[in-house]
Amino acid sequence: MDLISFDHSHLWHPFTQQQGWVEEEPLVIERAEGTDLIDVRGRRFIDGVSSLWCNVHGHRHPRIDAAVREQLERMAHSTLLGLSHPPAIELARRLVEIAPPGLTRVFYSDSGSTAAEIALKMAFQYWQQQGGEAARRVKFVSLKDAYHGDTIGSVSVGGIDLFHSMYRPLLFDTLKAEPGDAGDMERLLAENEGEVAAVIVEPLVQGAAGMLVQPPGYLREVRDLCDRYGALLVCDEVAVGFGRTGRMFACEHEGVSPDFLCVAKGITGGYLPLAATLTTERVYEGFLGHHHEFRTFFHGHTYTGNPLACAAAIASLDVFEEERTLERLQDKIALLERLLEPVAALPVVSEVRQRGFMVGIELTEFPVELRMGHRVTLEARRRGAVVRPLGDVVVLMPPLAIEQSALERLVGIVSDSIVAATEPFASGREAA
């Protein structure tokens, strides 16, 4: 089978300019093992971005493999609309156990976008059903450069013009706060007092914006401001949750309990699509009523709480405990920080941003048509690693299970790749 030809003829890849895609030979991954991806030619590559920020314990982990197989022998799927099943029930219990205090209810969906969309709809409907003055709360505050997914509601609270500006006529208006500036957040809440339904933030790190790290204490201040002005707080932990920042959830670093916690990506260890929106008993009770009152949350997905995905998620949480994943991660976070020091010293690197196992390496300004970030990824691929850029920010986010030796090799590959990709252009720029 001519896979490359068929790919170029039929596949439309996400976040990809297809005209450029068909001019290159794609890397076709056939299998994976541990923290390596293996292509159809048998070449191995370190998975430097956790297969888009979702793999946690490595590929083909025997504990998770077994859990999915065992569930498959029972049932692949059954709806949660009007029915229930053991994996969804057990996972909900486990999530509530590990979530920040006060989050007691779990609503499943399929992706990070839908997890955020659900939180927005719940927050809006909650205030409408309170009635009276509360029904004035119809506005949302999000951060500039925010990314919460690609569905219409999540795009509305997004703030990356490159991704979102095209769809402006389809979106609802939101208030945009300066990232990391609690004073600006307070200004918006004060100017719109009594009208804000919720504030939505990516805690600690704005991932798709280029790994922008918030100053210490900012999340805590946002929580306090929401309490003072009566707005609900939505923490989108799709990218930062399940150990990426060194704790199970980023909110834990500042002792924050949001009103909504959105999770996806790492929830199944990177095995199957699943997302969850956790909320409080207060919000849940706001939807209770007699049938004829129509206070139901009219939202759902066909594969909501899919049993196979829930089984993988439960097994992933077991692995966190059995392998002491978070405890063992701390030394690797410190090692990664040391390994990045010489990378930050490269003349073509303007800044290295790190929080836990989330890293953004920002290159100095190159003409956009050079696609310098992409050039770095191609060089890394030649050296045996898969990384992915956000523009000219090279992202590193390996699986939490990566061995220290592989981590050292990965950072070395990225450093060499940055030099190889930029050297011809950097020297010319200096001469000019």
N, C-alpha and C positions, 0 to 999 in steps of 0.2 A: 504493500500500500504506500502510495506517495503522500505521506502525511503533510509534508511542507506544501506541496501543490494544493492539496485539499484545504489546508488551513488558509492559504492565500485566496482560494476561490470561494470559501464559504463562511469562515469565521469572522465575526466582528468583535474585536477585543475591547475591553473597558479602558477608559482613559488612555486611548491609543490613537494617534493619527495614522489611519490605515494606509495612507499614501506612502508614508515612510516605512511602515511595517512590511509591506510587500516588497520593498527594496532590500530587505535584510533577510538573512537566514534565521528563522526563529529557533530558540532553544526549546526542544520538545522533551519535557520531563515524563519519564515512563514509570519510575518507581522512586521510593525514598527509603532511607534507613537511618535511624538516629537523627542526627542533625545534618545529614547529607541528602541532597537531591541527585538523582541519577538519570541521565538522559538516554534516548533511544540508542545512542552509540556506546553506552556504558561508562561515560565520563561522569565523575563525581564533582559536586559543587557544594560548598558549605551554604546552608540556607541562612543567609545573613539578614533576612527580613521576616523570618518565621512564617513564610508563605503568606505574606501580607498581614503580619502582626498578630497572627492567631495561634501558631503552633507553640506549645508550652513545654511539653515533656519529651519532644522528639517525635519523629515519624515511626510508625509501626511499634508503638509501645505495647508490650505484651498484655499489660493489665487492661488497657483501653480496648485493644483488639478483641480480647476475650469477652469483655462486657458487651460489645456491639454484636459479636457472634451469638452470645447467649440470648440476647434480646431478640435477635433475628429469628431464632428458633421458636420464639413465643409469638411475636407479632411485629410487623414492620411499621404499621401505622394504624391509629384509630383517632378519631376526632375528639377534641375537648369541648366541642359544642354539644351540650346535653349529655356528655359522657365523661368519664375520667379513666385514668389508668395508673398503675403503680409507679412507673418511672417519673411521671410528671409530679405526682404527689411527693415522692421521696426527694426529688431534686428541689422542689419548692421549700421543703422543710430544711434541707441542707443549706440552701442559699440564705434563708432567714437566719440561720445559726451563725453564719460567717459575716453577714452584712452589718453595716453600722447600726447601732441601736435604734429601734423605733420603726424599722422597715419590716413589716410583717406580712405583706401581701405580694404575690408574684403573678404577673401577667406575661405569658409567653408570646413570642413572635419569631420572626425568621432571620432578622438582620439588624445591624446597628441602626440603620436608617429607620426601620419600623419601631425599634425600641424607643428612639427619640420622638418619633411621630406620635406614638401612643402617649408618652408623657405630656406632650403639648396638648393633645386632645383631652386627656383626663383633667389636666389643670384647668383648661377652658371650661369644660363641662361642669367641673366641681363648683366653680364660682357661679356659673349660671344657675345651677340648682340650689345654691344658697339663697338666691333671690335678693331683693332689696338693693341696698347700696353695693353689696358684693358683686352684683351682676355687671357693675361698671368695670370690673377687672377683666379686660379683654386684650391687654397689651402684653408683649413679651420683650424681655431684655436679653440680648446675647452679646457676645464679644466680637469686636472687629477681628477679622481673620479667622473666625470660627468655622469649623466644619463639623456637621452633625449628620451627614448622609446626603442621599440624592433623591429622596422622595420630596414632594412639593412642600410639605410642612417643614421638613428638616432643612431643605434648601432655604426656606424663608428666614430661618434663624441662623443660616450660614453667613459668612462674611468674606469669602474669598472670591473676588471679582472674576478671576479667570474661570472658575468653575460655575459661578452663580449668576453673573450679570445678564447673560443671555436670556434667562428665564424670568427676569424682573416683572414683565407684564402678568405672569401667572401667580406671583407670590403675594402674600399679605405683608404689610409693613411691620417692621420691628424696630426697637430702639437698640442702637449699637453703642456699647461701652468700650472705652479704651482698655485693652488687656493689661491686667496687673495694676490698674489705677483704681483703688477703692474710692477715692474722692470723686472720680467721674461716675462710678456706679451710684454713689450716694446722690449725686446731682440728678441723675436720670430718675431715680426712685422718688426723690423729693419733688421734682418738676411734674411727675406723673402720679403723685400720691393717690392711692385709692383706685388706680386704674391698671396696675400691673398684675397680671395673673401669675406670672412666674419669671424667674431669671434662670437661664440655662447656660452652663459653663462646662468646659472640659477641665477637670481638676488638675492642677499643677503643670500640665503640659498640653499645649495646643499642637496636636500631632501633625495634621495635614498642612498646617500653616508653616511647617518647617521645624518642628520640635522647639517651639517657643516656650521657654520655661518661665513660669510665674514666680514673683518674689515670695519668699517665706511669709506666711501669715495672711496672704491675700485671700485664700479660700475661706479662712476663718472669718475675715472681715466681711466677705460677701454673705456668709451665713448670718452673721449678726445684723447686717443691713436688711436682709430679707425678713428677719424676725421683727425688726423695728418698724418696717413699712408694710408688713402683712403680706408679702409676696411669697409664693412657694419657690423652693429651690430645686432645680433639676440638675443633677450631676451626671454628665454623659461620660461613663467610664468604659465605653466600648474599646478604646485603644489603650487606656491606662490601667484597666482592671486586670485581675488575676496575675498579680505579681510583677507587672512591668516596671513599676516604680520602686520595687523592693518590699512593698507591703501587698497584702491581698487586694486591697482597694486603695486608691490614691487618697481618698477622703480621710483615711486613718492617720495619715501623717499630721493632720491638723485637728484631729478629734471632731470632725464634722459629720453630722448625720443629715443628709438631704431629705427632702420630701419625696423625691423620685430618684432612683438610681437606675441608669440604663446600662446594661451589659450585653455583650455579644462576643465576637472574635474568640478570645481565649476560653470562653465558658465550656466548650467541649474539648479543650486541649488542642483545638485546631482540626478536629475530625469531621464535624458535620455542622450544617447551618442551624443555629439556634440563637435566640436572643431573649432577654427578659427585662421587664420594667418592674422594679420593686417600688412599693409605696407604703404609706403609713395607714394605720387603722383609721385615722381621722379622714383621710381622703376616701378610703374604701367605704366608710359609713355614709359619706356624702352621696353615694350612689344607691343606697338601700331604699326600698319603698315598695308599695304594692304594685302589682303588674300594671294596673291601669294608670299609674303615675308616670310610666315610661322614663324612669330614672336609670335604666340599664345603660351600660357602656356598650353602644352598638358598634363594635369593632372586633374583627377576628380574621384569622388566616387559616387556610386549609390545613397546613402542616404545623399549626401552632402546637407546641409541646410534643413534637414528634418523638415517639418512644425510643427509637434508635439514638437520636441526638441526646435525649435526656439520659439514657444509659451511659453514653460516652461522657457526659458532663459529670455524672455521679462518680464514674471511675476516675476521671481527672481529679476530682476533689479528694478521692482516696489516695491517689498518687502524691498529691501535695502533702498529705499527712505522712504516708509511709516512707517517702523519700526525703522528707524534711526539706522540700524544695526551696521555701523562702529562707530558711536558715542557711542552707548551703549557698544560696544566691549572694549573700552579703559579701563574701570574699571575692566573688567574681565581679561584682559591681566595683569594688575597690581596685581590682586588677584592671578592669576596663578603663577606669579613670586614669590610671598610670599609663596604660598603653596609648591613650589618646593624647598625652602631653606632647610627644614629638609630632603627632599629626597636626595639632594646633599651632605648632611652630613653623609649619611649612609656609613659605611666602605667599602661596596661592590660596591659603585658607584664612578667611577673615574671622571665623568664630567656630568653636566647637561647643555645642549645647548638649548636656547630658543630665538625665534624671533617671537613676536606676539603670535599667537595661534599654533605655530609649536615648538614641543619639542622633543629632543632626550636625553634619559637617558642612558648614556654609563656605562655598568657594568665593573668592573675590570676583568682582564683576567681569563677566565675559559677554560678548555680544550674544543675544538670545539665539541667533541663527546657528551658532556653534553647537548648541545643545551639549554644553560641557558636562553637565551632570550625567547625561546619557552616555557620553564618551567614557566617563569614568566607569560606568556599569559594564560597558563592553570590555574595557581593559580588565576589570575584576573577573569577568567571566572567563577570559583567556587564562587567568591565573588560578581559577578554580573556586570562585565564590559568586553567589547571586546576591546582588544588592540592588536597590531601586532608589532613584532620586525623586525629590520634589523640586522641580526646576533645577537650580544649581545647588541645592542642598542634598548631600548624599546621606541617606538614612541607614543607620545600623540598628537593628532590633532582632538579635538572634534569639532562638529558643532559650528559655530559662535553663534547660538541661544541658546546654553546650559545655563541653569539657574545657578546662582552662587552656590546654594546648591548642585546641581548635579555635578558641577565642583569640589567642595570640596570633595564630596564623591568619585569621579573618582580618584583624586590624592591620597586620602587616601587608596583606593583599590590597586592602583599601588604600593604605598609604602609598604603596608602590603604584597603584592604579591612578591615583590623583596626580602623582608626578609624571607618569607616562602620558596621561591624557592632556595635561596642561602645559607641559614643557615646551612643545613647539610654538604654542601661542603666547605663553608667558614671556619667553625670551624675545619674541618679536615685539611684544608690547613694551618691554623694558627698553629695547633699542629705539623704539619710536619716541 
